[in-house]
Amino acid sequence: MTTSQLLTDTIAPLAQQVNITPEQPPGANGLIKIVNWLSWFVMLAGIAALIYAGGKFAWERWHGGAVEAPKIVLGALVGGIIATSAGTIMTQITSAK
């Protein structure tokens, strides 16, 4: 037996396709419900941060002082973009093709 034939016979079983059927793990419905609740909380927190920043904008405009509201708005917007992108990325990764 030659070396190349021995190598081919050894590696051939590793190259075969394995068919896997995905199954939902036990308790996944509860986990999905918690993740949905967290996504609603993140959205509501972002809206609350934008409302707070709007009020702070008005307060800073009326009374002067340090301008901190743009940082809050920027943080809320970046956080919203990250939260929205995470959901889309995970949907694309976990969707069956």
ABEGO torsion letter per residue (X at the ends): XBAAAAAAAAAAAAABBBBBBBBBBBGAAAAAAAAAAAAAAAAAAAAAAAAAAAAAAAAAAAAEEBBAAAAAAAAAAAAAAAAAAAAAAAAAAABBX
